[in-house]
């Protein structure tokens, strides 16, 4: 038989249970009244300083095209209305945040509120290759099959308290969309890439740089064209030296009984010119190269002769079987 005191205890416990359940239900209801179930995307995905950015809002929770949206930039309302799913903003300087906020009130009890902060940043990527050019050549050495290209990432990332030390940033390198795990990581701002494919299949390199919590991210995609090694001929004068201003293209003239010297200059070879092998050929007959200067051909014509001969040079790299250059021209004796 239950006593009156027991009944009072049970009643008190029941009241407490109802009270706490009510509190829990009320808390759940309050949480449901606000949601961040809106996705904000940027184009470009990783903006730079003073750059126009398209911000787009998406959701699967309600029909966003018929719902009133209100947009704010750095706390200031910039637009409001139905179907306003995009806005254009301009970022500030590096290290200056731009805060984007969008709110939505669909015909339900839920209020949607989403905020995104943009930290503009910059990223340069330099590259160089180990191919060789003549000492006087002022252009950039270009990669060929069998050479190696080195990429160097130079990031400028900041969240307002000075720039991040590049050594403390995280680097993610991808080649043809494949993550290079051994080349990626903290402070790894360089990538060495051997060129193994032909010029028709240039490598696609992407580097992404970010801080510890990924609050500031920047990336860059680098396209480099793979070249074929080139071989150019110049006349070599005894006093003036090479005539670099005039390339011997198809024909070179020499007077009957005269002598001319031809200098061959390889461009973009993956070895120094002194390491290359030169084989000269006159009308299908091999000519022994000069042991001291194999890149130079001395041609002496007979007095009273008049003829045309085909001069061919084949250059190979003993350290790279993929490297083979061949070019020819006609020697016109008159």
C-alpha positions in Angstrom: 0.0 0.0 0.0 1.4 3.4 -1.1 1.6 6.0 1.6 0.6 9.6 1.2 4.2 10.7 1.5 5.2 8.4 -1.4 2.5 9.8 -3.5 3.8 13.3 -2.8 7.3 12.3 -3.8 6.1 10.7 -7.1 4.1 13.9 -7.9 7.1 16.1 -7.2 9.4 13.9 -9.4 6.8 13.9 -12.2 6.6 17.7 -12.1 10.4 18.0 -12.2 10.5 15.6 -15.2 7.8 17.6 -17.0 9.7 20.8 -16.2 13.0 19.6 -17.5 11.5 18.0 -20.6 9.8 21.3 -21.3 13.1 23.1 -21.0 14.8 20.6 -23.3 12.0 20.9 -25.9 12.2 24.6 -25.7 15.9 24.6 -26.3 15.5 22.3 -29.3 12.9 24.6 -30.7 15.1 27.6 -30.3 18.0 25.8 -32.1 15.7 24.9 -34.9 14.7 28.5 -35.4 18.1 29.4 -36.7 20.2 27.5 -39.3 23.4 27.9 -41.3 22.3 25.4 -43.9 23.3 27.8 -46.8 26.4 27.2 -48.9 28.3 30.2 -50.0 30.7 29.7 -53.0 33.2 32.1 -54.5 34.4 32.7 -58.0 37.4 32.9 -58.1 37.6 30.4 -55.3 40.6 32.0 -53.7 40.5 35.8 -54.3 43.4 38.1 -54.5 43.6 41.7 -53.3 41.3 44.3 -54.9 39.6 41.6 -57.0 36.0 41.3 -58.0 34.4 38.2 -56.6 31.1 36.6 -57.3 29.4 35.2 -54.2 26.7 32.6 -54.8 24.2 31.2 -52.2 22.8 27.6 -52.5 20.8 25.3 -50.3 18.8 22.1 -50.5 16.6 23.0 -47.4 14.2 25.4 -49.2 13.5 27.0 -52.6 16.1 29.7 -52.5 14.8 31.3 -55.8 11.5 32.3 -54.2 12.8 33.2 -50.8 13.7 36.7 -49.6 17.4 37.0 -49.1 19.3 39.9 -47.5 23.0 40.4 -48.2 25.5 42.2 -45.9 29.2 43.2 -46.5 31.2 44.0 -43.5 28.0 44.5 -41.5 26.3 46.8 -44.0 23.3 45.7 -45.9 23.8 45.9 -49.7 20.7 44.3 -51.2 17.5 42.5 -50.2 14.8 40.7 -52.2 13.5 37.5 -53.6 15.8 35.4 -55.8 18.9 37.4 -55.1 21.2 34.4 -54.9 24.3 36.2 -56.1 26.2 39.3 -55.3 29.5 40.9 -56.5 32.0 42.3 -54.0 35.5 43.7 -54.2 38.1 42.5 -51.8 40.5 44.8 -49.9 44.2 44.6 -49.5 46.1 41.6 -48.4 45.4 41.0 -44.7 42.1 43.0 -44.8 39.1 40.7 -44.2 35.8 41.1 -46.1 32.9 39.5 -44.3 29.9 38.3 -46.3 26.6 37.5 -44.6 23.3 36.4 -46.1 20.0 35.8 -44.3 16.9 34.0 -45.6 13.4 33.7 -44.2 11.5 31.0 -46.1 7.8 30.4 -45.3 8.7 28.2 -42.3 9.7 28.7 -38.7 13.4 28.5 -39.5 15.6 31.6 -40.0 18.7 31.0 -42.0 21.9 33.0 -41.4 25.3 32.3 -43.1 28.6 34.2 -42.7 31.8 33.9 -44.7 35.1 35.8 -44.2 37.4 36.3 -47.2 41.1 37.0 -46.5 42.6 38.0 -49.9 46.1 36.7 -50.6 48.6 36.5 -53.4 50.8 33.7 -54.8 53.6 33.9 -57.4 55.2 30.8 -58.8 58.6 31.1 -60.4 60.2 28.3 -62.5 63.5 27.5 -64.1 65.0 24.6 -65.9 68.4 23.0 -66.3 68.7 23.3 -70.1 71.5 25.4 -71.6 71.6 28.3 -74.0 74.5 30.2 -75.5 76.3 32.6 -73.1 75.2 35.6 -75.0 71.5 34.6 -75.2 69.3 36.8 -73.0 66.2 34.8 -73.3 64.9 32.2 -70.8 66.0 28.6 -70.9 63.1 26.4 -71.8 62.3 22.8 -70.8 62.7 19.9 -73.2 62.0 16.2 -72.8 64.6 14.8 -70.4 65.2 18.1 -68.6 64.0 19.0 -65.1 61.9 22.0 -64.1 62.0 23.5 -60.6 59.0 25.4 -59.4 59.2 27.9 -56.5 56.1 29.1 -54.7 56.2 32.7 -53.2 53.1 33.2 -51.2 51.8 36.4 -49.5 49.3 35.3 -46.9 48.1 37.4 -44.0 45.2 37.6 -41.5 46.0 41.1 -40.4 48.9 40.6 -38.1 51.7 40.7 -40.7 52.6 38.1 -43.4 52.9 34.5 -42.6 56.4 33.1 -42.8 56.5 30.9 -45.9 58.4 28.3 -43.9 55.4 27.9 -41.6 52.8 27.5 -44.4 51.4 24.3 -45.8 52.0 23.5 -49.5 50.0 21.0 -51.6 51.5 20.2 -55.0 49.6 18.4 -57.7 50.9 17.2 -61.1 48.1 16.3 -63.6 45.7 16.4 -60.7 47.7 13.8 -58.7 48.8 14.9 -55.2 52.5 14.7 -54.7 52.6 13.6 -51.1 56.4 13.5 -50.8 56.7 17.0 -52.2 53.9 18.5 -50.1 53.9 19.6 -46.5 55.0 22.4 -44.2 57.5 24.7 -45.7 57.8 22.7 -48.9 57.6 25.6 -51.4 59.6 24.0 -54.2 58.9 21.2 -56.6 61.3 19.5 -59.0 59.6 17.9 -62.0 61.5 15.7 -64.5 60.0 16.2 -68.0 59.4 12.7 -69.3 56.6 13.3 -71.9 56.7 14.9 -75.3 55.8 18.5 -76.1 52.3 17.4 -77.0 51.6 16.4 -73.4 52.8 19.3 -71.2 52.6 18.8 -67.5 49.8 20.5 -65.5 51.1 21.8 -62.1 49.0 23.2 -59.3 50.1 24.4 -55.9 47.8 25.3 -53.0 49.1 27.2 -50.0 47.3 27.7 -46.7 47.8 28.4 -43.1 47.3 26.1 -40.1 43.5 26.3 -39.9 42.9 27.0 -43.6 41.4 30.4 -42.9 43.5 31.9 -45.7 44.2 29.9 -48.8 45.6 30.6 -52.2 46.4 28.5 -55.3 47.9 28.8 -58.7 48.0 26.6 -61.8 51.1 26.7 -63.9 51.2 25.8 -67.6 54.6 25.4 -69.2 55.1 24.4 -72.9 57.7 21.7 -73.5 60.0 22.6 -76.4 62.2 20.7 -78.8 65.9 21.4 -78.6 67.1 23.7 -81.4 70.2 23.9 -83.4 71.3 27.1 -85.2 74.2 27.8 -87.5 76.3 31.0 -87.7 79.3 32.0 -89.7 82.4 32.4 -87.6 84.8 35.1 -88.7 88.4 35.0 -87.7 88.5 38.6 -86.4 84.8 39.5 -85.7 83.8 36.2 -84.2 80.3 34.7 -84.7 77.8 36.5 -86.8 74.9 36.1 -84.3 72.9 38.7 -86.1 72.5 36.4 -89.1 71.3 32.8 -88.8 72.3 30.4 -91.6 68.9 29.0 -92.5 68.8 27.1 -95.8 71.9 28.2 -97.8 75.3 29.6 -97.1 77.6 30.9 -99.9 81.4 30.6 -100.1 83.6 31.8 -103.0 85.4 29.2 -105.1 88.8 28.5 -103.5 87.7 30.2 -100.3 87.2 29.0 -96.7 84.4 29.5 -94.2 83.9 28.4 -90.7 80.5 27.4 -89.3 79.5 27.5 -85.7 76.7 25.3 -84.4 74.9 26.6 -81.3 72.5 24.2 -79.5 69.5 25.7 -77.6 67.7 24.1 -74.7 70.0 21.0 -74.5 69.8 19.3 -71.1 73.6 19.2 -70.9 76.3 21.8 -71.5 77.5 22.2 -75.0 80.9 20.7 -74.1 79.2 17.5 -73.0 77.3 16.9 -76.3 78.5 14.7 -79.1 78.8 16.4 -82.6 78.8 14.5 -85.9 79.2 16.6 -89.1 78.2 15.2 -92.4 78.8 16.5 -96.0 76.7 14.8 -98.7 76.2 11.7 -96.5 79.9 11.4 -95.7 80.8 11.7 -92.1 83.5 14.3 -91.2 85.7 13.8 -88.2 84.9 16.7 -85.8 87.6 19.0 -84.4 88.6 17.4 -81.0 89.0 20.9 -79.4 86.0 22.6 -81.0 83.6 19.9 -82.3 80.8 22.5 -82.7 82.9 24.3 -85.4 83.1 23.1 -89.0 85.9 24.4 -91.3 84.9 24.2 -94.9 87.5 24.8 -97.7 86.3 24.8 -101.4 88.6 23.9 -104.3 89.7 26.7 -106.6 87.6 26.9 -109.8 84.9 24.6 -108.3 81.1 25.4 -108.4 78.8 23.1 -106.6 76.2 22.7 -103.8 76.7 20.3 -100.9 74.4 19.4 -98.1 75.9 20.0 -94.6 74.3 18.1 -91.8 75.0 18.1 -88.1 73.7 15.6 -85.6 74.0 16.4 -81.9 73.3 13.8 -79.2 73.5 13.8 -75.5 75.3 10.8 -74.0 73.5 11.4 -70.7 70.0 11.6 -72.2 69.0 9.2 -74.9 65.8 11.2 -75.6 67.8 14.2 -76.7 68.7 14.2 -80.4 69.0 17.2 -82.6 69.7 17.2 -86.4 69.7 20.1 -88.8 71.2 20.7 -92.3 71.7 23.5 -94.8 73.2 23.8 -98.4 76.7 25.1 -98.9 76.7 26.9 -102.3 80.2 27.3 -103.8 80.3 30.0 -106.5 
